[in-house]
Amino acid sequence: MAAALSAAVDGASVLVLESENLIGGTTAISGGAVWVPNHRFSYGALGTDDSPEEARTYLLGQGRDQTLDHDIIDTFIDQAPKVARFVEEHTYLSWIPVAWPDYTSDIQGASSFRSLFPGPFAPSVLGDAAALVRPPKKSGMARNPLPLWLINGIQGVWMAGYAMIGSFLEACLVKGVDVRTEARVVRLGRSDAGVDAVDVQTAAGTRSVAVRKGVVIATGGFEDSDELTTRHLGKPFPIQVSPRGHRGDALALVEEVGADLVAIDQAWWQPGIQVPGEELDGRPISRLVQGERALPHTIMVNDAGERFANEAVSYNDLGAVMRTPDENGEMPNSSAWMIFDEYYHRRYSFLGVEPGGEYPANVYQAPTLEELAAKIGVDPDGLVRTVKAYNPEAAKGRDPWFGRGTSTFERFFGDHNPFLGRLSLNAWAPTFAERMRKRIAKLIGPVAGLVLGRVARARRPDRMRKQLVRPLVTLMRPALKNPATGALGPIDKPPYFAVRIETSAIGTIGGPRTDHQARVLDASGAVIPGLYAAGNAGGATTQGFYGGAGGTITLGMTFGYIAGRDAASR
């Protein structure tokens, strides 16, 4: 959508071909954040500063200066802030900066203020086209410094990724972009002049469409293909956290025209939990496991009953560990168990269940660790030994094995009540606090929706930020100082609980190699004229390094914008 909009703004005639019946893919059901270093929005209210040099130090740190393309990284750092402003200029979208640590939060160049979240979007401006946008799915995240309980209660406007896609679609339609759904590109036509045609498959058959300026491939990854995930990632994903349609079309299309492939064995990893009965597109869809595993009084173990990673790191880093093969080529941690106790059950919401509530059937319970291990098929001696060693260290806020709770990001989602401490409702009456939040959200939601919808339709992003940023940062900033004990705690209050966590991906990374203009390259490094790729379909800009919240969407948006402009200029 970013490529379509930038090309249309520059005067090109644009056709968007979407293989599914809805627009938006994984972005539409996501939080919709974009990670933009040096964005300059509301820096006074945030109390921060940033620079291209700091961003470059961060992105090229830890040895990445030896593996990443410096021209591509420099282009991203330079263009991403400009693209964010381009979006505000040409769509109804407003960016809301918040406090949110970079995922590798304690290395040189890291920041806690680079993520931008979409402000509310009034779907009335889309008219009938609103039905084309993929709606969001359930989240149920246990604790989050961002007040999702209130945001999710706002009625009458779209939020998060839903708002982002709605805004882009509206802007594209206004600019005359022709958007077709259930239209799958099955072949690229190439002549001596470059890519000059696409074959499009629809319910009416297959037809060839001539191309004058170029083709931008933004089809997503191949996480939905058992064949491709087995070939390139070792085995299929047992669960899915993204919608249908990510079949790897980009790989088939670009290989036929001689493109070089890169990072084909990489993915944006994401652990998930399959809740019985939850579906999307007629198949099971799993919930993401994020802040839940960073709370105290829980660990993750494999079938041997042993911990294998720092549970509080980013989902991408944890998923990478889970999918790492051993010396025999097996992945012993790809399917694991989250273990927690009654303290956790009574204190935190989990899978959409309020504290102390009844869990769905996929959550197992037993009065002892030995009995729990027997129920879930985990080695009982291993589990008891692991918990026995873990508990005294966790009670002191220490993890000598994996260092959990040592970074800002790991502590950010922890259990801490900075304003009232032990007097907080969360501390002494968590169930009552949860119910009160729901009542408040239900009461405020309709009124907030009316007000925010009016501001969104006015297209005054600075006014939107003036109203929202300072209150949000006031609520969120204290979480940056959470203590290690907010992420660590003993598992010693029976009964005990377990739920299976599988590894999936919010997208694969591999695809055609691209340059800093998002142009696809062949095996010799030469540009294939008229062919571009952006997002999870190609480029592998950071080779799997996840900068922070919105680190995937921002690459697609930035290099999609660049691709659209370059194509329009041909």
SEBA-43392 format. One record per residue (C-alpha): x, y, z. Coordinates in pm, whole numbers, plus 50000, padded with zeros to 5 digits. Layout:
N
XYZ/...
This chain:
570
500005000050000/502905023650069/504325016549724/500945022049560/500385054949742/503825069549672/503635060049304/500145074549272/501165106949443/503965109849187/501455106548904/501665069748810/498695048348717/498635021148983/496994986949006/497074967749338/496524930249308/495634912449634/495404874449621/493074872049923/489554885749966/490624911350227/493284938550230/495954941550497/497544907750567/499404904250897/499754941950937/495984946050968/495784922451268/498934936051432/499544965251665/500464985051354/503575000651509/506435013051295/509985015951426/511355049651310/514665062251449/514985100051477/511305105351393/511265139151582/507595136351684/506795150952030/510375148352154/509635174952416/506745155152564/508765122952541/511775138952707/514155123252460/516355129452160/517795107951883/520065110851582/520955092051263/524345084251416/522765067651721/520455047251499/523355036251279/525375025951584/522455004951704/521614988251374/525224980651285/526274969951635/527114934951761/528994927051440/526174936051201/528484961551038/530154931050878/526954915450742/524464942950656/524504964950347/525514999350471/523865017550179/520545000750260/520825008350632/521755044650567/518855048250324/516435034350582/517685057750855/517425087650622/514085079250461/511995063750742/511255097050918/510385112850582/508035084150500/506295088150836/505575124450750/504545115350395/501945091750543/500525119150765/500445143450473/498555120350237/496365099050468/494125102650772/496725085150986/498375101951284/501465087251447/501525084851826/505025080651976/505235062252307/507795048552550/508775013952423/512335000452452/514234988052150/514284950152156/518034949152217/517624976652471/520954979052648/523504981452368/525085013352239/522695034252030/519515018852172/516525040552259/513155036852430/511265061552209/511485050251845/508175031951803/505195050151655/501675036251690/498785044751457/496295069451597/492555063051559/491005061651213/487365069951137/486175042250900/483265063550782/485635080950538/486115047550358/482435042050284/481685007550140/485405000650094/485684995750471/484454960250413/487664952650222/489944957250525/490874926950734/489544931651091/491724926051400/491844894251606/491894887951981/494984895852182/494354890752554/497844902752657/498204899553035/500024931553126/501184960052907/502464994653003/500375007652711/496775009352845/495344984452596/492384978052825/491225013652756/492325015552392/490524983152304/487324997152457/487185027452227/484235023951993/483445038251652/487055041851534/489685017451417/492945013451606/496344997251554/497054978951227/493384980851133/493665018851137/496885018350937/495514997250654/492235016350649/494125049150618/496335036550337/493415021650147/491385053750169/494315074650046/495025050849759/491405051149645/491295089249656/494435090149439/492785067449182/494575035049263/492725004849124/492534979049405/491534943449312/491034915049561/491104877549489/493534885149207/496724864549234/499814871649026/501144838248899/503864849048655/506044878748567/506694886848201/510234897848118/511664911347795/515024926647711/513744959147862/512904942648195/509704931448368/506834943848153/503814921848231/502084901248498/499774871548461/496814875248697/494634846448810/491034854148914/487764835048934/487234844148567/490534828548458/494084840348389/494934871048187/498094890648113/498364927048217/500954949748057/503234969748285/504725003448187/506555015348499/507324984848708/506124957848946/506504960049324/506294926349498/504914929349851/503284895249892/504594887450241/506514856050329/506034818450300/505124808550657/501854793550529/503624768550302/504574735350462/506704727250158/508784759050172/509124760350550/510324724250548/512824731050271/514214763850404/513434764650778/513824728250877/510164719150932/506664734050905/505084755851169/502634736251389/500604767851449/499914799651255/499844835151390/499314852551055/496384851350811/496154829250505/497884839150184/501564838050278/502404809850038/505754822049911/504454835949582/507374860249569/509924832149553/508264815149258/507764847749071/511274861749104/513164829149049/511614826548703/513114860148606/516574852948745/516564871049080/519144863149345/517704850949677/518834861250024/518104852050391/515894823350281/516514805350613/515384834550832/512044844750982/510484869351223/509934843251491/506894843551720/505914819051996/502174813252016/499424795152206/496554778252029/493314784452220/490664758252134/488034771451897/489804803351791/489964806251412/490754830651133/489954824450767/488374791050862/491474776451026/492994777851378/494834809851462/497104812051765/497574839952015/500934856952042/502844851052365/504554883452462/504294900852800/502784870052965/506124851952976/507964882453114/505864882953431/507234866753749/506274832353878/506544815853539/509194798053331/509334778753005/510684743152984/511194716752717/510144680052739/513134673052962/511704697653214/514624721453160/514734758553088/516524766652763/516334804552724/515644838152882/511834838452868/511564876552879/513554885252565/511754896852251/509514871952075/511874871651779/514924862851992/513054836552193/511564820851882/515004818951723/516294799152021/513264776252010/513864768251642/517634762851674/518604727051578/520834706251804/523844685751690/521464659151556/519444683551350/516464681751586/514684711651742/514134700452104/512784734152216/510474742751925/507544730552132/507744740552499/505634744652811/504954776253006/504834766653374/503294789253641/501664787453981/498574798854168/500154832554247/500334839553872/496804826353822/495364848654095/497274880053998/497314882653618/494914880253328/495914852953085/494454842952746/491654867952802/490724852253137/490624875953435/492804868853741/491574837953923/489234828453637/488714794953468/491194787853192/490354771152859/490944733852815/494474737952678/495744749553020/496614720053245/496454720853625/497754698053902/498384700254279/502084691354246/504804696453989/505244658853956/501574653953869/501634683353630/504664668553453/502864635353415/499834652453261/501834670952997/504444644452921/507434663053068/510164645553266/509024650153630/512494648153781/513764674053535/510904698153606/511184694953986/514964699353968/514634730153745/512054747253967/513934738454286/517094755154154/515224784654004/513064794954300/515644808254550/517464828054281/514224842054137/513124853254484/516264874954491/515594888954142/518414869253982/518744844753694/522324831653687/521534808253396/520074831453131/520164866453282/516414872453277/515474907153399/518834923253325/517754945153032/515274973753011/513134955452757/512874924052970/511714944053273/509364966453075/506514941053076/507124930053434/504874932853738/505474966453896/503134993254031/505225025054034/502495049454136/500935033354444/503095002654503/501444977754738/498435000854773/497654996754402/494494977554316/496654955554092/498634945254400/495934936854653/492764931654444/493804922054089/490454906553991/488544937054111/491044959553930/490524940453605/486754943253634/486974980253712/489104985853402/486494968253189/483714989553336/485655021653284/486495012052924/482845003852857/481755037053002/484375058652833/484675039352505/481725054252313/482495090152418/486215086252346/485365071752007/483245101951915/485925126552021/488815107951861/486825101551545/486225138851508/489915146751561/490935119251318/488635132451046/490075167351095/493515154250989/495345172951263/498105148851371/499905175051581/496685181351773/496195143851818/499695140451961/499185170552187/496165153352340/497585118252371/501375116652395/502035132652731/499375112452920/500555080152759/504205086852836/503325096053194/501745061653232/504425042353045/507735058653133/507905043753489/507935008753335/511365016953192/512615016153552/510934983853655/513104962753891/514334927953801/511904913254057/509104924453826/510254897853578/511314870853824/509544852454102/509484817454253/507014791154135/505944778054476/502204783454526/500124752754431/498244743354225/500544745053925/499634752053563/501054744753218/500214755452864/501944744952543/503824771452347/504754764451985/507094784051760/505674801551458/506494833151263/504724865651192/506514864050859/509484848650685/512294871050566/513874854650264/513234866649912/514874884849624/517994904849699/517384942249662/519464973949662/518875006449852/516205016349598/514304983649657/515234972249306/515564934649266/519024921949172/520084891148976/522854866949074/525514889648922/524324919449127/522744936948829/519344953948859/516404936248695/514684966248533/511124972448641/511124948148936/511024958449303/510394940849632/509634953249982/508674939850323/508764902750401/508664894750030/512224905849977/515234926550055/516004912150401/517114947150496/518314938350846/518914901050792/516554892351077/517674918451330/514494931751490/515114967851594/512044973051807/508244973651806/507234979151444/510604967851314/509064946851035/506274969750918/508624999350898/510864981450646/507914973650421/506535008750450/509845026450393/511135005650106/507655002549957/507535040449945/511005041449785/510025014749530/506835032949433/508645065649376/511435049749177/508995030248961/506905061448897/510005079748775/510855053948506/
